[in-house]
Structures are given as C-alpha cells and as structure tokens.
Amino acid sequence: MQITTKRLLIRPIHQEDWPSIRAIWEDFSHSPYAQYDKPHSTDPEDVRARIARWARYTAQGMEHIFFAVCRQDRVIGYIAFNRRAQGYEIGYCFHSASHGKGYAREAHAALFAALGGKGITHFTAGTALANTPSVRLLTSLGFRLTGTEKVSFYQDASGRDIVFDGGIFALSLDKEGDHGHREAAEMAF
C-alpha cells in the first residue's frame, strides 16, 4: 500500500531506510520527551538489522506494518501498526525538523482512511501524559483517553525506576471507516 497526500508519500518501510530511521532516533534521543519512550539503539548494525526485520514483517502480511513517511523523497518519520486482540496499536516518530508542520497528522489521517477502507476500524496508542505534542496529535485525530497506567523505561542513579503517567488512547472509526480522515489522501494501491 502506498499513499500520496497533498504533501507526503507514505509507503512501506524499506531495508534501505535504516540510515534515515537512525537519524530520527538520534534526533529523538535529544528530545525532552525521550525519557517517556523505550530507548532505541543507534548502533548502525542494530538499526540496519531492526529495519530489515520491519521491512520483512511489512512484506509478509498484516501482523506488523511499518510505513515510512516521506517529504520530497526524504524519510521524515515512520508509523508502525502492530495487531492486537482488537485492532492495531500504533507507534510513530518524526524528526524534529518536521515537527509542528502537520505532517504527522496528515500521514496518520491518510493511513487511518486507507486501513478503515480495508475494514480495520480500531486503533490504540500509548503516550506519556506529559508528552503534550503526542497527546495533542492523538486527540486531533479523534483518539480518546480511555485509561492511564504507571510506566517506567529508565532508572535513576540509585537504581530506582523513574515512573511517569502513561495515557491509553483509543480510536474507533465509523462504519464507513472514515471518521473524517478520508479527505486526507488520494490512495494508490
């Protein structure tokens, strides 16, 4: 599945995208919001192997799907869909140079429209409640906060878990698989 929007090309991730994903993770590691996410190895061999797995998963079916979000042939972010008992859990990361321009919202809306058209209508996402840009993105896409949980990915100097409040968000598309996202994309399958 490949989608073209007004400003973006959204396509399955390719093995050759690893340097771009590595740059995104290196950039993200300097963000104040990195403390609310699992650390990503930026070792070239680790990233190369991980992105090769993502490309294989995407080519094999619908269990785990990874999309590269491109602006003028440059990967500016990615969006992942992982099948759960009901629907898909999403994950995403965009290079900070692309923040605040609506690219993440545009890409997500296009993918929700395309997947909704295939009968996939339920999505979940988790993010730290203190990660206001991520919370703002999810709510702008129609996600609702359905619960919270205590989460920890790091420890302090004494070895104690650094715990934060994580939000659990859910989106259910309407019967037509739309929920206002269809206008976001011209789809090419």
Backbone bond lengths (Angstrom), bond angles and torsions (degrees), N, CA, C in turn:
res aa  C-N    CA-C-N  psi(-1)  N-CA   C-N-CA  omega(-1)  CA-C   N-CA-C  phi
1 M - - - 1.442 - - 1.526 108.52 -
2 Q 1.261 115.52 127.71 1.467 122.12 176.34 1.519 107.47 -128.60
3 I 1.321 116.66 136.38 1.460 121.77 -176.62 1.520 108.81 -126.87
4 T 1.311 114.92 136.21 1.461 120.78 173.73 1.516 107.49 -115.21
5 T 1.326 116.25 126.24 1.456 121.61 174.78 1.525 107.38 -107.71
6 K 1.300 115.25 -172.92 1.463 120.08 179.70 1.529 111.60 -57.11
7 R 1.345 116.65 -38.16 1.469 119.88 -174.32 1.523 114.84 -122.76
8 L 1.321 117.40 -7.28 1.460 120.09 -169.12 1.526 112.97 -130.53
9 L 1.326 114.17 155.75 1.458 122.64 166.26 1.522 105.71 -114.86
10 I 1.322 116.19 125.99 1.460 121.89 179.11 1.515 105.95 -117.18
11 R 1.316 116.02 119.92 1.468 119.93 -173.71 1.524 109.30 -141.11
12 P 1.330 116.76 162.25 1.468 118.55 175.01 1.524 110.41 -57.06
13 I 1.298 115.74 144.27 1.464 120.13 179.88 1.522 109.02 -67.50
14 H 1.315 116.91 142.67 1.469 123.28 177.89 1.518 109.11 -110.49
15 Q 1.294 115.85 152.20 1.464 121.84 177.15 1.524 111.01 -54.07
16 E 1.325 116.86 -35.51 1.470 121.87 -177.51 1.537 112.81 -72.91
17 D 1.332 117.59 -4.76 1.469 121.18 179.12 1.525 112.96 -79.20
18 W 1.319 117.48 -3.50 1.467 119.28 -172.51 1.529 113.95 -57.24
19 P 1.347 121.42 -39.07 1.468 117.90 179.58 1.541 112.22 -63.61
20 S 1.324 116.61 -35.54 1.467 120.05 178.47 1.519 111.10 -68.34
21 I 1.332 117.07 -42.09 1.471 120.53 178.72 1.522 109.60 -66.03
22 R 1.306 116.88 -39.40 1.471 120.56 176.69 1.524 110.56 -59.32
23 A 1.328 117.22 -44.53 1.470 121.13 179.00 1.533 110.72 -62.92
24 I 1.332 117.07 -38.21 1.470 121.05 177.72 1.526 109.43 -63.73
25 W 1.331 117.93 -44.85 1.466 120.62 -179.49 1.526 111.97 -67.96
26 E 1.328 116.88 -38.03 1.471 119.18 176.69 1.527 110.00 -63.38
27 D 1.314 116.72 -43.65 1.455 121.62 177.28 1.526 110.48 -60.87
28 F 1.328 117.16 -46.61 1.461 121.61 -177.88 1.528 111.83 -63.17
29 S 1.323 117.31 -32.22 1.472 120.01 -178.55 1.527 111.97 -61.67
30 H 1.319 118.34 -18.96 1.465 122.78 178.56 1.529 112.39 -94.03
31 S 1.312 117.07 -2.06 1.463 121.91 -178.59 1.525 110.53 -78.64
32 P 1.324 117.60 146.37 1.467 119.00 174.35 1.531 111.97 -64.63
33 Y 1.338 117.55 -15.76 1.456 121.25 -179.16 1.529 112.78 -89.70
34 A 1.318 118.24 -5.82 1.466 121.44 179.69 1.524 111.79 -60.43
35 Q 1.322 117.24 -29.66 1.461 120.89 179.95 1.530 112.66 -64.10
36 Y 1.341 116.70 -14.40 1.454 121.36 -178.88 1.520 113.14 -102.33
37 D 1.314 117.44 15.74 1.458 120.21 -179.01 1.522 109.26 -137.27
38 K 1.331 115.06 157.36 1.457 119.67 175.36 1.515 108.77 -61.43
39 P 1.328 117.48 137.99 1.471 118.25 177.98 1.527 111.06 -67.18
40 H 1.323 115.29 143.32 1.463 121.92 177.62 1.522 108.37 -109.49
41 S 1.313 116.28 129.63 1.461 119.88 174.01 1.523 108.33 -67.11
42 T 1.315 116.32 135.80 1.466 120.22 175.53 1.524 111.24 -109.39
43 D 1.329 116.46 10.59 1.459 120.21 174.00 1.530 107.90 -61.19
44 P 1.333 117.82 127.22 1.477 119.75 -175.23 1.530 114.30 -51.65
45 E 1.325 117.91 -42.61 1.474 119.25 -178.79 1.522 111.45 -67.87
46 D 1.340 117.46 -39.05 1.466 120.76 177.23 1.521 111.01 -62.99
47 V 1.326 116.73 -45.87 1.464 120.57 -178.94 1.522 110.10 -65.53
48 R 1.323 116.92 -44.56 1.473 120.77 179.66 1.539 110.14 -56.92
49 A 1.332 116.86 -46.14 1.466 120.88 -179.38 1.534 111.36 -66.30
50 R 1.318 117.18 -41.50 1.461 120.30 -178.68 1.529 111.74 -65.63
51 I 1.319 116.73 -43.89 1.464 119.79 -179.15 1.529 110.56 -70.14
52 A 1.311 117.99 -32.26 1.473 120.39 174.23 1.530 109.55 -62.61
53 R 1.356 117.91 -40.82 1.468 121.01 176.23 1.524 110.65 -63.15
54 W 1.340 116.88 -43.73 1.465 120.40 178.79 1.525 110.78 -58.60
55 A 1.317 116.74 -43.89 1.473 120.67 -179.94 1.531 110.28 -63.85
56 R 1.336 117.74 -41.46 1.472 120.99 178.12 1.526 110.95 -63.67
57 Y 1.331 116.96 -47.15 1.470 120.39 179.28 1.526 110.56 -56.39
58 T 1.320 116.19 -46.04 1.461 121.30 -177.18 1.527 110.26 -63.69
59 A 1.324 117.43 -39.68 1.468 121.34 -179.68 1.527 111.72 -71.22
60 Q 1.344 117.23 -24.98 1.464 120.78 -174.21 1.524 114.12 -83.12
61 G 1.301 118.81 -19.03 1.462 117.46 -178.37 1.511 112.63 159.30
62 M 1.328 115.26 -149.43 1.461 121.32 -171.45 1.528 113.76 -111.76
63 E 1.313 118.87 9.15 1.474 120.79 -179.22 1.533 111.26 -69.86
64 H 1.311 116.39 -47.93 1.473 123.68 177.80 1.525 106.57 -134.06
65 I 1.344 116.03 122.21 1.460 120.11 -176.35 1.526 108.16 -126.78
66 F 1.317 116.18 128.74 1.462 121.80 -178.19 1.528 109.44 -122.63
67 F 1.325 115.17 127.77 1.455 120.94 -179.36 1.520 110.90 -116.57
68 A 1.332 115.67 137.23 1.457 121.91 170.32 1.519 107.15 -90.08
69 V 1.331 116.14 135.22 1.458 121.74 176.28 1.521 106.23 -105.06
70 C 1.340 116.23 118.84 1.464 121.29 -172.48 1.522 111.11 -117.62
71 R 1.307 113.78 142.81 1.471 122.13 173.25 1.520 105.57 -125.05
72 Q 1.331 116.52 116.84 1.460 121.66 -179.08 1.532 111.50 50.08
73 D 1.309 116.08 53.98 1.471 124.51 177.13 1.527 114.61 64.97
74 R 1.319 118.16 12.86 1.466 121.37 178.34 1.528 108.23 -114.78
75 V 1.335 117.52 129.54 1.461 121.52 177.56 1.527 107.66 -73.18
76 I 1.348 115.21 118.75 1.467 120.24 -179.40 1.527 112.03 -107.99
77 G 1.330 116.19 -9.11 1.456 120.32 179.77 1.511 110.75 -177.74
78 Y 1.315 114.46 -179.79 1.463 119.88 176.36 1.520 109.17 -146.24
79 I 1.328 114.74 157.38 1.455 122.67 176.50 1.523 107.26 -134.02
80 A 1.329 115.52 132.00 1.459 121.99 -179.04 1.522 110.23 -114.87
81 F 1.317 115.92 143.26 1.463 122.83 175.42 1.527 106.90 -125.65
82 N 1.321 116.70 121.61 1.460 122.14 179.26 1.524 108.64 -120.80
83 R 1.341 115.27 122.12 1.466 120.55 -177.02 1.526 109.87 -62.94
84 R 1.310 114.22 136.33 1.456 123.17 174.71 1.527 107.72 -124.56
85 A 1.321 117.21 -178.95 1.471 121.07 -177.73 1.525 111.05 -52.01
86 Q 1.320 116.44 -41.85 1.468 120.45 178.28 1.516 108.37 -128.71
87 G 1.307 117.26 101.87 1.455 121.12 176.55 1.512 113.59 85.42
88 Y 1.330 114.70 -147.74 1.457 121.32 -175.76 1.523 111.07 -131.44
89 E 1.317 115.15 142.53 1.460 121.26 169.76 1.525 106.53 -93.86
90 I 1.323 116.47 135.02 1.460 119.47 -178.64 1.523 110.36 -106.32
91 G 1.323 114.22 155.07 1.457 122.98 171.73 1.517 107.02 -143.43
92 Y 1.314 116.85 155.24 1.459 119.84 -175.96 1.516 110.14 -160.71
93 C 1.316 114.90 157.67 1.459 121.80 173.56 1.532 107.40 -158.47
94 F 1.317 115.61 135.08 1.462 122.16 179.20 1.526 108.69 -127.42
95 H 1.321 116.52 145.06 1.459 121.23 176.79 1.520 109.14 -61.41
96 S 1.322 117.29 141.50 1.470 120.89 -175.81 1.528 112.78 -60.96
97 A 1.319 118.42 -25.29 1.465 120.60 177.41 1.530 111.45 -64.66
98 S 1.331 116.67 -17.24 1.462 121.52 -179.84 1.524 112.99 -102.21
99 H 1.321 117.17 -0.95 1.466 120.16 -178.61 1.529 111.16 -69.57
100 G 1.313 115.37 150.60 1.456 121.51 173.97 1.518 115.22 76.57
101 K 1.314 117.82 9.61 1.466 121.30 -177.51 1.528 112.64 -111.12
102 G 1.320 117.06 -0.06 1.457 121.09 179.28 1.519 115.01 83.59
103 Y 1.325 117.77 5.69 1.471 119.96 -178.33 1.526 111.99 -65.22
104 A 1.323 117.50 -43.97 1.467 120.35 -179.01 1.526 110.37 -62.51
105 R 1.323 117.15 -43.27 1.465 120.23 179.38 1.527 110.00 -64.11
106 E 1.320 117.03 -45.12 1.466 121.82 -179.68 1.530 111.39 -59.99
107 A 1.329 116.17 -44.21 1.465 120.56 -178.70 1.529 111.06 -67.65
108 H 1.321 117.16 -46.05 1.459 119.93 178.98 1.526 111.38 -61.02
109 A 1.324 117.09 -46.49 1.461 120.83 -178.98 1.531 110.65 -58.52
110 A 1.318 117.05 -42.26 1.461 121.00 179.33 1.524 111.29 -64.38
111 L 1.322 116.75 -42.49 1.465 119.92 179.77 1.526 111.36 -68.47
112 F 1.331 117.93 -39.41 1.465 119.73 177.54 1.525 110.71 -62.90
113 A 1.328 117.25 -39.90 1.460 120.84 177.94 1.528 110.56 -63.11
114 A 1.327 116.44 -45.07 1.467 120.34 -179.04 1.528 111.39 -66.28
115 L 1.308 117.42 -45.53 1.464 120.73 -179.32 1.525 111.00 -70.71
116 G 1.332 116.79 -36.21 1.460 120.14 175.68 1.517 111.49 -60.96
117 G 1.324 115.69 -36.73 1.459 120.50 176.42 1.518 112.84 -66.07
118 K 1.314 116.89 -17.61 1.472 122.24 176.87 1.530 111.24 -98.17
119 G 1.340 116.62 8.43 1.455 120.76 177.14 1.524 114.79 90.25
120 I 1.320 118.00 4.26 1.464 121.33 177.79 1.525 106.59 -90.03
121 T 1.337 116.06 113.03 1.461 119.10 -170.11 1.520 114.93 -123.71
122 H 1.325 118.77 -1.88 1.461 119.49 -177.74 1.535 110.23 -125.29
123 F 1.329 115.44 128.69 1.460 122.02 -178.44 1.525 109.45 -133.40
124 T 1.313 116.24 145.47 1.460 121.53 174.13 1.520 108.77 -128.46
125 A 1.320 115.01 159.08 1.464 121.17 177.47 1.522 107.94 -152.70
126 G 1.310 115.41 150.36 1.455 120.85 174.36 1.509 109.36 -123.32
127 T 1.322 115.87 139.17 1.458 120.48 175.45 1.517 108.46 -154.56
128 A 1.305 116.27 155.42 1.462 120.41 175.97 1.522 108.59 -64.91
129 L 1.313 116.22 137.21 1.456 119.24 177.97 1.523 110.79 -63.79
130 A 1.333 117.21 -25.02 1.469 121.45 177.78 1.526 112.55 -78.55
131 N 1.325 117.38 -10.62 1.468 121.08 177.32 1.527 107.57 -85.53
132 T 1.307 115.38 76.92 1.464 120.56 -172.94 1.535 113.88 -60.28
133 P 1.341 120.38 -37.06 1.474 117.52 177.16 1.538 112.50 -62.14
134 S 1.323 117.10 -39.66 1.462 120.39 179.75 1.530 110.56 -69.44
135 V 1.319 117.37 -42.65 1.466 121.00 177.16 1.525 110.01 -60.91
136 R 1.321 116.75 -42.91 1.468 121.60 179.66 1.538 110.41 -62.45
137 L 1.345 117.10 -42.29 1.466 120.55 177.76 1.520 110.41 -60.44
138 L 1.317 116.58 -51.23 1.465 119.83 -177.21 1.527 111.75 -60.22
139 T 1.313 117.59 -45.58 1.467 119.06 -179.12 1.533 111.15 -67.15
140 S 1.330 117.67 -33.65 1.475 119.46 178.00 1.525 111.38 -67.03
141 L 1.328 116.99 -23.64 1.460 121.85 178.47 1.528 112.36 -87.55
142 G 1.329 116.82 -3.97 1.460 120.41 179.18 1.510 114.96 101.40
143 F 1.333 118.46 2.29 1.461 120.77 176.76 1.527 109.39 -67.52
144 R 1.325 115.07 146.86 1.465 121.76 175.03 1.523 108.84 -117.43
145 L 1.317 115.80 142.93 1.460 121.53 174.68 1.522 107.53 -71.52
146 T 1.332 117.02 120.07 1.473 121.04 -178.24 1.515 113.04 -110.93
147 G 1.329 117.46 -9.57 1.455 120.21 179.19 1.511 110.73 179.00
148 T 1.313 115.05 173.65 1.462 121.27 176.75 1.520 108.69 -133.38
149 E 1.322 114.93 162.34 1.458 121.20 177.40 1.514 108.72 -152.73
150 K 1.307 116.13 155.34 1.458 121.90 174.54 1.525 107.14 -85.78
151 V 1.335 116.73 130.67 1.460 121.98 -175.45 1.518 109.33 -132.04
152 S 1.331 116.27 148.16 1.461 121.33 175.83 1.521 109.39 -147.36
153 F 1.327 115.53 131.46 1.459 121.28 174.45 1.524 111.65 -117.83
154 Y 1.327 117.24 -14.95 1.455 121.65 -174.13 1.523 110.48 -132.73
155 Q 1.336 114.45 163.39 1.461 121.24 175.67 1.517 109.37 -121.93
156 D 1.335 115.36 152.82 1.460 119.73 176.83 1.531 109.77 -80.57
157 A 1.314 117.24 -178.10 1.473 122.35 -176.74 1.528 112.19 -61.15
158 S 1.321 118.15 -23.93 1.468 122.49 178.81 1.517 112.78 -89.42
159 G 1.329 116.93 0.07 1.452 120.35 179.44 1.521 114.49 86.52
160 R 1.320 116.91 7.32 1.470 120.64 177.87 1.528 109.46 -85.54
161 D 1.331 114.87 141.52 1.456 119.64 178.24 1.527 110.81 -61.31
162 I 1.326 116.43 137.13 1.454 122.74 171.65 1.529 104.99 -92.45
163 V 1.311 116.64 109.69 1.454 122.46 -172.19 1.530 110.01 -104.38
164 F 1.323 115.83 140.46 1.463 121.30 176.00 1.523 109.09 -136.12
165 D 1.324 115.44 165.13 1.462 121.63 178.31 1.518 109.61 -86.01
166 G 1.313 115.19 120.19 1.457 121.04 176.68 1.507 110.37 -102.37
167 G 1.313 115.83 140.33 1.458 120.88 177.13 1.509 110.39 -98.31
168 I 1.323 116.08 141.39 1.456 122.80 174.76 1.526 106.05 -107.57
169 F 1.319 115.90 120.87 1.457 122.27 -174.78 1.527 109.97 -117.05
170 A 1.332 116.41 148.71 1.466 120.77 179.68 1.527 109.88 -137.54
171 L 1.326 114.58 147.30 1.457 123.28 176.02 1.521 107.77 -134.25
172 S 1.321 116.33 127.95 1.465 121.63 172.74 1.516 107.34 -120.23
173 L 1.316 115.53 123.47 1.458 120.80 178.96 1.519 109.45 -77.73
174 D 1.320 116.99 156.15 1.457 120.31 178.45 1.524 109.97 -71.35
175 K 1.312 116.18 179.84 1.468 121.64 -174.56 1.517 113.75 -57.63
176 E 1.318 117.31 -31.69 1.462 120.12 179.80 1.523 111.90 -84.58
177 G 1.352 117.17 0.31 1.452 119.83 179.98 1.507 112.37 74.15
178 D 1.334 116.69 26.16 1.449 120.00 -172.66 1.521 112.34 -104.62
179 H 1.296 117.41 -78.17 1.465 124.65 -175.35 1.528 111.11 59.87
180 G 1.337 115.93 35.58 1.451 120.08 176.43 1.512 115.47 82.80
181 H 1.322 118.91 8.02 1.465 120.78 -175.63 1.525 113.16 -99.59
182 R 1.319 117.72 -16.01 1.456 119.92 -172.72 1.519 113.20 -60.86
183 E 1.320 117.19 -35.61 1.473 119.15 -177.55 1.517 112.49 -67.87
184 A 1.305 118.16 -10.67 1.455 121.48 -173.94 1.525 113.86 -75.90
185 A 1.324 118.11 -15.16 1.461 116.45 -171.46 1.521 112.70 -144.81
186 E 1.315 112.68 150.24 1.455 120.41 164.83 1.517 103.02 -105.45
187 M 1.331 116.41 116.93 1.446 119.92 -171.34 1.520 112.71 -96.07
188 A 1.308 115.70 137.47 1.462 122.02 175.03 1.519 107.14 -123.87
189 F 1.313 117.22 116.65 1.458 121.06 -179.30 1.506 110.16 -108.30
